[in-house]
Structure formats: C-alpha cells, structure tokens
Amino acid sequence: MRTLTNEYYLEEVNRAIEFIESNISRDIGLKEISAASNLSKYHFHRVFKSIIGNTSKNYLTRLRLEKSSYLLKNTNKKIANIAFDSGYTSPETFNRAFKSHFSTSPSQFRKSILQEVKNKQVIYQDTTLENLSVSEPEIVSIEDLNLAYIRHFGDYSKVAQPFQELMLWVVKNPALELNPTILGIKHDNPDLTKESNIRFDACVLIKKEIQPEGKIGYKKIKGGKFAVFRYTGGYEAIYSVYDYIYNVCLFQYGWELRDEVTFEWYIKSPPLYKPEQFVTDFYLPIV
C-alpha cells in the first residue's frame, strides 16, 4: 500500500510540475496549482515540498527568474516585456525579485551576460563546429511531439537511471514500439542553476497523449521551426557543444530563440553503440 501511495503522490506532483512549467507566464497560485494535481491545498503543499524539496511558490519563482535570465540573454525584448512574459504583473515587482535572486538588476545582468558572450567568442575564435564534431545546422519544421518522460533532478551526467526506468516502462507497455525514439530535455543552465535544482527529462516519443502514471509524466513539445545540429561523440563533451552553440552560433547566424524547450534527439546511443559512435541531434527552437 505504501508503494502505491508513493506512486500516487509522484503522479500528482508530476501533474503540478507540468502545470507550473506550462504556465510560468500566467499569474497562478497555490489554489490553481493544487487543483491541477488533484490534491487539496493542505495536502498538496506538504506533498510537493517533501518530494521536490521546495514549496511550489519558491519553485515557480525560481523558474520565472531563470526564464527571464534566458530571455535577457537570448532575445532583444525590452525588460518590461520580459517581466510580463515571466509572469510578473509589473516591471518593479520583477526588478525586486530578480535582484533578490541574482544579486544584480536585470539591466546589469544583460550587460554582464553579453560581455560574457563576447569573452567566450574570443575564447572560441579558433574553434569551429567541425572541431567539436558537429555538423552545420539544418533548418527544419516539425509537428508537435507527444512524450512520456521521467524527471531527474541534479547533475546532468547522472541521467542513466531515469532512462533505465523509462525503458522498463516501455517494455511493459505493449502499445509502444520495442525500439522507441529517445529524447532528452535539459531545462536549466548549470552556470545559473544550483546543481540540486537542475531538471532533466528522459523522454520517449509516443503517438498520443497519455495520463501520468507514477513517475511517468506526459508532455507535449510544440512543433515549429528548429535549427538542428548533429553531434557525433561521447556525452562528456556536450556542455562544450551547447556552450559554443549558445555563445557563438546563435549570434553568427543571427537567430533569436523561441520561448520553447531545446531538446536532444538520440540517433545512436547506449547500450548499442560505443561513446565515439554516439549521434545526437540538438533541436533549438528559433523564430
């Protein structure tokens, strides 16, 4: 009975997390979030904190502010517009919250992060995509993707466990393919997010929406225009690939990122291939 109860609470917290992450730009509160989880406000507050290690309010605030830092770096939007896009009702409220979290104002953050980009472009001046075993990007348009996933919190290098659990679920589910399409979503920048708060979704492509089940959640990636970079090699170098793409390629190609997730599509991956044979496509949502 205890296991069933734990799975039930995981399922309801997954619903809440998906609701929060899909509604960061809206003014949502505990009542609406707990309703999405099918738990009472009283029980939800305790259950969410026991599983996630933080209150839903603090979780939402952190995601809003980290989203705003992403927009400050990767878009030309005015700070007031970024405030509203990040779920704040006024620029003044946003400025206070941002300064409390990052110890600097949004305008100073934007200046410093753009200077950091310039510094990295100097560091990478003799680096090319070819040096990093990455192909020239291809622009594609894709349809919406339905995904079943397991969420991992912590170091990106420790995501093997959720993938193993996900594959066990696939094997037990006769409606899914035996050789499923595997994706991964890195939600956070480890340079800005504390390691324990870093979020990674181990995902499998499915044909249609499903109901959450224990650790298994459901999410949809909105289709649209993507720049796709193909990388060949082990996962230990992926940070360098991301760093180069975000600090050099985005500016070199003049792209602006859409406010959607970047994801990894695993073409060749373990256990069937050796690290030097791994092939990973990086999908960046662009305007």
DRENDO-625687 format. One record per atom (N, C-alpha, C): x, y, z; residue in one letter. Coordinates in steps of 0.2 Angstrom, whole numbers, plus 5000, padded with zeros to 4 digits. Example, Ala and Ser with C-alpha at 12.3 -4.5 7.8 and 13.67 -1.06 7.14 Angstrom:
# residues 2
506649725039A
506249785039A
506649845039A
506449895035S
506849955036S
506450005039S
//
This chain:
# residues 287
500449945000M
500050005000M
500450065000M
501050065004R
501550125004R
501750144997R
501950084993T
502250094987T
501750134982T
501150104982L
500550134978L
500450204980L
500450224987T
500350294989T
500950334987T
501550314987N
502150354984N
502050364977N
501850314973E
501750324966E
501150374964E
500650364969Y
500150414968Y
500350484969Y
500750494974Y
500950564975Y
501450594970Y
501850544968L
502350564962L
501950584956L
501450544955E
500950564949E
500650634949E
500450644955E
500050714956E
500550764956E
501150754959V
501650814959V
501950824952V
501950764948N
502150774941N
501650814937N
500950804939R
500450854936R
500550924938R
500750934944A
500851004946A
501451034943A
501950994942I
502551024939I
502451044932I
502150994928E
501951014921E
501551074921E
501051084925F
500651134925F
501051204927F
501451204932I
501851264933I
502251274927I
502651234924E
503151244919E
502751264913E
502151244912S
501751264906S
501451334907S
501451364913N
501051424914N
501451474918N
502151474917I
502551524920I
502351594919I
502151604913S
501951674911S
501351704914S
500951654917R
500251674920R
500351684927R
499851724930D
499851744937D
499451684940D
499851624942I
499551574945I
499751564953I
499351534957G
499451524964G
499351454966G
499351444973L
499351384976L
498651344974L
498151384974K
497451354973K
497451324966K
497651364961E
497651334954E
498151274953E
498751284956I
499251234955I
498951164959I
498751174965S
498451114968S
497951084965S
497451124962A
496951094958A
497151054952A
497651074949A
497951034943A
498250964946A
498450964952S
498750904955S
498250854957S
497550874958N
497050834961N
497150824968N
497550874972L
497650864979L
497350924982L
497150924988S
496950984992S
497451024993S
497351094994K
497951144995K
498351125001K
498051095007Y
498451075013Y
498851025011Y
498650965008H
499050905007H
499550925002H
499350954996F
499750974991F
500451004993F
500351054998H
500851095000H
501451055003H
501151005008R
501650965011R
501950915006R
501550885002V
501750834997V
502250854993V
502150914990F
502550944985F
503250964988F
503250994994K
503851004997K
504250944999K
503950895001S
504350835003S
504650794997S
504350804991I
504650764985I
505150814982I
504950874981I
505350924977I
505950954981I
505750964988G
506250994992G
506151064993G
505651094990N
505451164990N
504751174989N
504451234991T
503751244990T
503651264983T
502951254981S
502851264974S
502951344973S
502851384978K
502951454976K
503651474975K
504051444979N
504851454978N
505051424971N
504751364970Y
504951334963Y
504751374957Y
504051404958L
503851444952L
504251504952L
504451534957T
504851604957T
505451584954T
505851534956R
506451514953R
506451504945R
505951474943L
505851454936L
505751524932L
505351564935R
505151634932R
505751674931R
506251674936L
506851714936L
507351684931L
507351624931E
507851594927E
507651594920E
506951594919K
506751604912K
506851674910K
506851724914S
506951794912S
507651804911S
508151764914S
508851774913S
509051744906S
508651694904Y
508751664897Y
508451714892Y
507951744893L
507651794888L
508151864888L
508451874894L
508851934894L
509451924889L
509751864889K
510251844885K
510151834878K
509551794877N
509451764870N
508951804866N
508651854868T
508151894865T
508351974865T
508052014861N
508152084861N
507552114864N
507152074868K
506552104871K
506652154876K
506252204877K
506352254882K
506252224889K
506552254894I
506552224901I
505752214903I
505452274902A
504752274904A
504352214901A
504452204895N
504052144891N
504352074894N
504952074896I
505252014899I
504951994906I
504752054909A
504452044916A
503752014915A
503352044910F
502752014909F
502751944907F
503251934902D
503251864899D
503451814905D
503751834910S
504051794915S
503551784921S
502951814920G
502351804925G
502351864930G
502651914929Y
502651974934Y
502152024932Y
501752054936T
501252104935T
501552174934T
502152184936S
502452254935S
503252244934S
503552284930P
504252284930P
504552294937P
504252334941E
504552354948E
504552294952E
504052254952T
504052184956T
504552144953T
504652134946F
505152094943F
505852114945F
505952184945N
506652204946N
506852184953N
506352194958R
506552174965R
506652104966R
506252064963A
506351984963A
506951964960A
507151994954F
507751974950F
508351994954F
508352054957K
508952074961K
509052034967K
508552014970S
508551974976S
508851904975S
508651874969H
508951814967H
509651814964H
509751864960F
510451864956F
510851914959F
510651954964S
511152004967S
511352054962S
510952064957T
511052124952T
510452134948T
510352194945S
509752214942S
509752184935S
509152174932P
509052144925P
509452184920P
509552244920S
509952284915S
510652274916S
510852264922Q
511652254923Q
511752184922Q
511252134923F
511352064921F
511452054913F
511052094910R
511052094902R
511752114900R
511952174903K
512652194901K
513152144902K
513152124908S
513752074910S
513652014906S
513051984905I
513051924901I
513251934894I
513051994891L
513352004884L
514052014884L
514352044889Q
515052044889Q
515351974890Q
515051934894E
515251864894E
515251824888E
514751844884V
514751814877V
515251834873V
515451904873K
516051924869K
516651894871K
516751884878N
517351854880N
517451784878N
516851744878K
516851674875K
516951674868K
516751724864Q
516851724857Q
517551734855Q
517951764860V
518651774859V
518951704861V
518751674866I
519051614868I
518951564862I
518351564859Y
518151514854Y
518351534847Y
518751594846Q
518951614839Q
519251564835Q
519651524838D
519951474834D
519651404834D
519051404836T
518651344837T
518051344831T
517951284828T
517451284823T
516951224825T
516351224822L
515951164823L
516251094821L
516651094816E
517051034814E
517551014820E
517851064823N
518251044829N
517951014834N
517251024835L
516850994840L
516450934838L
516650914832S
516250854829S
515550874828S
515350934826V
514650954825V
514550974818V
514050954815S
513850974808S
513651044807S
513651074801E
513251134800E
512551124801E
512251174804P
511551174806P
511051164800P
510551124801E
509951124796E
509351154799E
509051194795I
508351224797I
507851174796I
507451154800V
506851104799V
506251134803V
505651114800S
505051124804S
504751054806S
504551054812I
504250984814I
503550994817I
503150944818E
502550944821E
502550934828E
502050944832D
502050934839D
502350864841D
502650864846L
502950794849L
502550774855L
502250714856N
502050694862N
502550644865N
502650664872L
503250624875L
502950604882L
503250544883A
503150514890A
503850524893A
503950544900Y
504550564902Y
504650544910Y
505250544912I
505350534919I
505850594921I
505650634926R
506050694928R
506650674932R
507250704931H
507850694935H
508050764938H
508150764944F
508450824947F
509150814949F
509650864947G
510350854949G
510750854943G
511450834944D
511950834939D
511750804932D
511850834927Y
511650814920Y
511950744919Y
512550734922S
512950674920S
512650614923S
512150624927K
511850564931K
511150544929K
511050544922V
510350534920V
510250464917V
510750424918A
510650354916A
510050314919A
509950334926Q
509450294930Q
508750314927Q
508550374926P
507850384923P
507750354916P
508350354912F
508250314906F
508150244907F
508450214911Q
508350144913Q
507650124915Q
507450174920E
506750164922E
506250174916E
506350224912L
505950234907L
505850174902L
506450144900M
506450084896M
506150024899M
506150014905L
505749964909L
505049974907L
504750044908W
504050054907W
503850044900W
504350054895V
504250044888V
504149974887V
504549934889V
504549854888V
503849824891V
503649854897K
503049834900K
502349854896K
502449904892N
501849934888N
501849914881N
501349864880P
501349834873P
501149874868P
500849934869A
500649984864A
501250024861A
501850024864L
502450054862L
502950014858L
503350044854E
503750014850E
504349984854E
504649934852L
505249904856L
505849944855L
505849974849N
506450014848N
506250094848N
506050124853P
505750184854P
506250244852P
505950294850T
506350354849T
506450394856T
507150404857I
507350434864I
507550504863I
507250544868L
507450614868L
507650634875L
507950694875G
508150724882G
508050794882G
507850824888I
507750894888I
508150924894I
508650964893K
508950994898K
508651064899K
508351074905H
507951134906H
508351194908H
508951184911D
509251234915D
510051244913D
510251304914N
510951314913N
511351304919N
511751254919P
512151244925P
512551304928P
512751354924D
513051414926D
512651454930D
511951444930L
511551494934L
511151454939L
511051384938T
510551354942T
510951304947T
510851304953K
511151264958K
511051184956K
511551144957E
511551084954E
510951044956E
510751044963S
510251004965S
509551024962S
509551084959N
508851114956N
508851094948N
509451074945I
509451064938I
508951014936I
508551024931R
508050974929R
508250944922R
508150884921F
508250844915F
507650794914F
507350794908D
506850744907D
507050694902D
507050634904A
507250574900A
506550554896A
506550564890C
505950554886C
505950504881C
505350474879V
505150434874V
504650464870V
504650454863L
504150484859L
503550434859L
502950464859I
502350424859I
501850454854I
501350414852K
500950434847K
500350484849K
500150474855K
499650524858K
499750534865K
499350584868E
499350604875E
499150544879E
499550534885I
499350484890I
499250514897I
498950484901Q
498850504908Q
499450494912Q
499750534916P
500350524920P
500150454924P
500750424926E
500650354929E
501350354934E
501250364940G
501850364945G
502350414943G
502950384941K
503550434939K
503450454932K
503050414928I
502950434921I
502550494920I
502750544917G
502350604916G
502250614908G
501850664906Y
501750674899Y
501850744898Y
502150764892K
502250824890K
502150834882K
502050894880K
502050904873K
502550954871K
502950944866I
503450994863I
503051024857I
502951094858K
502651124852K
503051124846K
502751104840G
503151104834G
503351174831G
503651174826G
503851244823G
504551234820G
504851294820K
505551304816K
506051284821K
506551244819F
507151224823F
507751224819F
508351244823A
508951234820A
509251174823A
509451124819V
509651064821V
510451054820V
510851044825F
511551024825F
511650954827F
512050924822R
512150854824R
512850844826R
512850814832Y
513550804836Y
513650724836Y
514350714835T
514550644835T
515050634840T
514950594845G
515450584851G
515150574857G
515550564863G
515350554869G
514950614873G
514550594878Y
514150644881Y
514550694885Y
515250674887E
515650714891E
515750784888E
515750784882A
515850854878A
515250894877A
514650874879I
514050904877I
514050974879I
514250984885Y
514251054888Y
514651104883Y
515251084881S
515651124876S
515251144870S
514851084868V
514451094861V
513951154863V
513551144868Y
513051194870Y
513351264871Y
513851264874D
514251324876D
514351364869D
514651324864Y
514851354858Y
514251374854Y
513751334854I
513151354850I
512751414853I
512751414859Y
512351474863Y
512751544862Y
513451534863N
513851594863N
514151614857N
514151574852V
514451594845V
513951584840V
513651524839C
513251514833C
512651554833C
512251564839L
511651604839L
511751674836L
512351704838F
512551764835F
512851764828F
513151714827Q
513451714820Q
512951704815Q
512351664816Y
511851654811Y
511251704812Y
511351744818G
510851804819G
510151774821G
510151714824W
509451684826W
509251714833W
508551714834E
508351734840E
507951674842E
508051644848L
507751584851L
506951604853L
506551554851R
505851554853R
505851534860R
505351554864D
505251534871D
504951464872D
505351414869E
505151344869E
505751304871E
505751244873V
506251204876V
506751184870V
507351184871T
507851144867T
507951074869T
507951034864F
507950964866F
508550924862F
508650864865E
509150824861E
508850754859E
508950744853W
508650684849W
509250634848W
509150574852Y
509750524852Y
509650474846Y
510050484841I
510050444835I
510450384836I
511050384839K
511450324841K
511650334848K
511450294852S
511550304859S
511750234863S
511950234869P
512050174873P
511350134874P
511350064874P
511950024875P
512249994869P
511950014863L
512049984857L
512750004853L
512950064856Y
513450104852Y
514050124858Y
514650124855K
515150154860K
515150234860K
515450264865P
515350334865P
515650374859P
516150354856E
516350384850E
515950374844E
515450334844Q
514950324839Q
514250354841Q
514150384846F
513550414848F
513450474843F
512750474841V
512550534837V
511950564840V
512050634841T
511450664845T
511350734841T
510650744840D
510450804836D
510150854842D
510450914841F
510150964846F
509651004842F
509051014845Y
508551054842Y
508451114845Y
508651174842L
508551234845L
507951274842L
507451294846P
506851324843P
507051394841P
506951414835I
507151484833I
506551514830I
506551584830V
506051624827V
506051624819V
//
